[in-house]
């Protein structure tokens, strides 16, 4: 079991939270608002899932589980970057 990468995982979700706080203050066109809702839902669901799994495993995860979460996080990151580009957000 490894505990090292998990704090970085939670750091990623903290960054996602800051991103969501910032972009929810922008008045987007309807299609971007819908995309933002999907992104927010994925972030929230993933962060809840990883926390529940982490607690269930006595506050540790196997390397396989960590790798699986890393892949999910990378997908979310790609979705956020795509949204930022399409919505024309200069900084996030």
C-alpha atoms as an extended CHARMM CRD file, in Angstrom:
* protein
*
        92  EXT
         1         1  UNK       CA              0.0000000000        0.0000000000        0.0000000000  PROA      1               0.0000000000
         2         2  UNK       CA              1.1530000000        3.4770000000       -0.7890000000  PROA      2               0.0000000000
         3         3  UNK       CA              0.1330000000        6.7540000000        0.7520000000  PROA      3               0.0000000000
         4         4  UNK       CA              2.4250000000        9.2050000000       -1.0490000000  PROA      4               0.0000000000
         5         5  UNK       CA              0.4820000000        9.9670000000       -4.2730000000  PROA      5               0.0000000000
         6         6  UNK       CA             -2.8770000000       10.4830000000       -2.5870000000  PROA      6               0.0000000000
         7         7  UNK       CA             -2.1690000000       13.9490000000       -1.1630000000  PROA      7               0.0000000000
         8         8  UNK       CA             -1.2720000000       15.0280000000       -4.7200000000  PROA      8               0.0000000000
         9         9  UNK       CA             -4.6030000000       13.6080000000       -5.8400000000  PROA      9               0.0000000000
        10        10  UNK       CA             -6.4100000000       15.7350000000       -3.2900000000  PROA      10              0.0000000000
        11        11  UNK       CA             -4.3200000000       18.7170000000       -4.4050000000  PROA      11              0.0000000000
        12        12  UNK       CA             -5.6670000000       18.1270000000       -7.9130000000  PROA      12              0.0000000000
        13        13  UNK       CA             -9.2270000000       18.2380000000       -6.6020000000  PROA      13              0.0000000000
        14        14  UNK       CA             -8.4330000000       21.4320000000       -4.6690000000  PROA      14              0.0000000000
        15        15  UNK       CA             -7.2170000000       22.9800000000       -7.9360000000  PROA      15              0.0000000000
        16        16  UNK       CA            -10.4010000000       21.7770000000       -9.6350000000  PROA      16              0.0000000000
        17        17  UNK       CA            -12.4390000000       23.4170000000       -6.8950000000  PROA      17              0.0000000000
        18        18  UNK       CA            -10.6080000000       26.7280000000       -7.4270000000  PROA      18              0.0000000000
        19        19  UNK       CA            -11.2040000000       26.3880000000      -11.1820000000  PROA      19              0.0000000000
        20        20  UNK       CA            -14.9230000000       25.8140000000      -10.6330000000  PROA      20              0.0000000000
        21        21  UNK       CA            -15.2060000000       28.7630000000       -8.2440000000  PROA      21              0.0000000000
        22        22  UNK       CA            -13.5510000000       31.0060000000      -10.8060000000  PROA      22              0.0000000000
        23        23  UNK       CA            -15.4610000000       29.8790000000      -13.8880000000  PROA      23              0.0000000000
        24        24  UNK       CA            -18.8620000000       29.8380000000      -12.1880000000  PROA      24              0.0000000000
        25        25  UNK       CA            -18.5230000000       33.6220000000      -11.8770000000  PROA      25              0.0000000000
        26        26  UNK       CA            -18.3530000000       33.9630000000      -15.6790000000  PROA      26              0.0000000000
        27        27  UNK       CA            -21.5870000000       34.3890000000      -17.6520000000  PROA      27              0.0000000000
        28        28  UNK       CA            -21.1230000000       31.7320000000      -20.3370000000  PROA      28              0.0000000000
        29        29  UNK       CA            -23.2840000000       30.9380000000      -23.3260000000  PROA      29              0.0000000000
        30        30  UNK       CA            -25.7990000000       28.1510000000      -22.5680000000  PROA      30              0.0000000000
        31        31  UNK       CA            -23.7670000000       25.3700000000      -24.2220000000  PROA      31              0.0000000000
        32        32  UNK       CA            -20.7420000000       26.2360000000      -22.0730000000  PROA      32              0.0000000000
        33        33  UNK       CA            -22.8500000000       26.3290000000      -18.9100000000  PROA      33              0.0000000000
        34        34  UNK       CA            -24.0670000000       22.8200000000      -19.6880000000  PROA      34              0.0000000000
        35        35  UNK       CA            -20.4840000000       21.6340000000      -20.3080000000  PROA      35              0.0000000000
        36        36  UNK       CA            -19.4210000000       23.2140000000      -17.0310000000  PROA      36              0.0000000000
        37        37  UNK       CA            -22.1610000000       21.3230000000      -15.1760000000  PROA      37              0.0000000000
        38        38  UNK       CA            -20.8830000000       18.0440000000      -16.6300000000  PROA      38              0.0000000000
        39        39  UNK       CA            -17.3030000000       18.8900000000      -15.6160000000  PROA      39              0.0000000000
        40        40  UNK       CA            -18.3890000000       19.8400000000      -12.0980000000  PROA      40              0.0000000000
        41        41  UNK       CA            -20.3740000000       16.6300000000      -11.7430000000  PROA      41              0.0000000000
        42        42  UNK       CA            -17.3930000000       14.5060000000      -12.8120000000  PROA      42              0.0000000000
        43        43  UNK       CA            -15.0940000000       16.3110000000      -10.3900000000  PROA      43              0.0000000000
        44        44  UNK       CA            -17.5040000000       15.9390000000       -7.4800000000  PROA      44              0.0000000000
        45        45  UNK       CA            -18.2970000000       12.2900000000       -8.2080000000  PROA      45              0.0000000000
        46        46  UNK       CA            -14.6310000000       11.3800000000       -8.6330000000  PROA      46              0.0000000000
        47        47  UNK       CA            -13.5290000000       13.1600000000       -5.4830000000  PROA      47              0.0000000000
        48        48  UNK       CA            -16.3010000000       11.4770000000       -3.4700000000  PROA      48              0.0000000000
        49        49  UNK       CA            -15.4230000000        8.0740000000       -4.9240000000  PROA      49              0.0000000000
        50        50  UNK       CA            -11.7280000000        8.3090000000       -4.2350000000  PROA      50              0.0000000000
        51        51  UNK       CA            -12.3370000000        9.5420000000       -0.6920000000  PROA      51              0.0000000000
        52        52  UNK       CA            -14.7840000000        6.7030000000        0.0210000000  PROA      52              0.0000000000
        53        53  UNK       CA            -12.3760000000        4.1400000000       -1.4110000000  PROA      53              0.0000000000
        54        54  UNK       CA             -9.5010000000        5.6480000000        0.5710000000  PROA      54              0.0000000000
        55        55  UNK       CA            -11.4970000000        5.5050000000        3.8360000000  PROA      55              0.0000000000
        56        56  UNK       CA            -12.7610000000        1.9850000000        3.0800000000  PROA      56              0.0000000000
        57        57  UNK       CA             -9.1550000000        0.7840000000        2.6270000000  PROA      57              0.0000000000
        58        58  UNK       CA             -8.0520000000        2.1510000000        6.0140000000  PROA      58              0.0000000000
        59        59  UNK       CA             -6.6580000000        5.3740000000        4.5180000000  PROA      59              0.0000000000
        60        60  UNK       CA             -4.3730000000        3.7860000000        1.9720000000  PROA      60              0.0000000000
        61        61  UNK       CA             -4.5680000000        2.6610000000       -1.6570000000  PROA      61              0.0000000000
        62        62  UNK       CA             -2.6930000000        0.0480000000       -3.6310000000  PROA      62              0.0000000000
        63        63  UNK       CA             -0.4710000000        1.1160000000       -6.5060000000  PROA      63              0.0000000000
        64        64  UNK       CA             -3.0490000000       -0.3190000000       -8.9110000000  PROA      64              0.0000000000
        65        65  UNK       CA             -5.7850000000        1.8230000000       -7.3610000000  PROA      65              0.0000000000
        66        66  UNK       CA             -3.5460000000        4.8750000000       -7.4460000000  PROA      66              0.0000000000
        67        67  UNK       CA             -2.7950000000        4.2840000000      -11.1280000000  PROA      67              0.0000000000
        68        68  UNK       CA             -6.4900000000        3.8860000000      -11.8840000000  PROA      68              0.0000000000
        69        69  UNK       CA             -7.2790000000        7.1840000000      -10.1470000000  PROA      69              0.0000000000
        70        70  UNK       CA             -4.3990000000        8.8630000000      -11.9240000000  PROA      70              0.0000000000
        71        71  UNK       CA             -5.9820000000        7.8640000000      -15.2610000000  PROA      71              0.0000000000
        72        72  UNK       CA             -9.3770000000        9.2130000000      -14.2020000000  PROA      72              0.0000000000
        73        73  UNK       CA             -7.7950000000       12.4590000000      -13.0560000000  PROA      73              0.0000000000
        74        74  UNK       CA             -5.9410000000       12.8080000000      -16.3440000000  PROA      74              0.0000000000
        75        75  UNK       CA             -9.2500000000       12.4490000000      -18.2200000000  PROA      75              0.0000000000
        76        76  UNK       CA            -10.8250000000       15.1790000000      -16.0810000000  PROA      76              0.0000000000
        77        77  UNK       CA             -7.7990000000       17.3950000000      -16.6750000000  PROA      77              0.0000000000
        78        78  UNK       CA             -8.1370000000       16.9340000000      -20.4530000000  PROA      78              0.0000000000
        79        79  UNK       CA            -11.8520000000       17.7700000000      -20.2650000000  PROA      79              0.0000000000
        80        80  UNK       CA            -11.0820000000       20.9590000000      -18.3130000000  PROA      80              0.0000000000
        81        81  UNK       CA             -8.3730000000       22.0110000000      -20.7740000000  PROA      81              0.0000000000
        82        82  UNK       CA            -10.7240000000       21.4040000000      -23.7130000000  PROA      82              0.0000000000
        83        83  UNK       CA            -13.4450000000       23.4600000000      -22.0230000000  PROA      83              0.0000000000
        84        84  UNK       CA            -11.0480000000       26.3090000000      -21.2790000000  PROA      84              0.0000000000
        85        85  UNK       CA             -9.9150000000       26.3880000000      -24.8990000000  PROA      85              0.0000000000
        86        86  UNK       CA            -13.4310000000       26.2490000000      -26.3830000000  PROA      86              0.0000000000
        87        87  UNK       CA            -14.8110000000       28.8190000000      -23.9410000000  PROA      87              0.0000000000
        88        88  UNK       CA            -11.9080000000       31.1910000000      -24.5720000000  PROA      88              0.0000000000
        89        89  UNK       CA            -10.8280000000       31.4670000000      -20.9500000000  PROA      89              0.0000000000
        90        90  UNK       CA             -7.4130000000       33.0970000000      -20.8610000000  PROA      90              0.0000000000
        91        91  UNK       CA             -6.3580000000       31.9730000000      -17.3820000000  PROA      91              0.0000000000
        92        92  UNK       CA             -7.6170000000       29.4270000000      -14.9470000000  PROA      92              0.0000000000
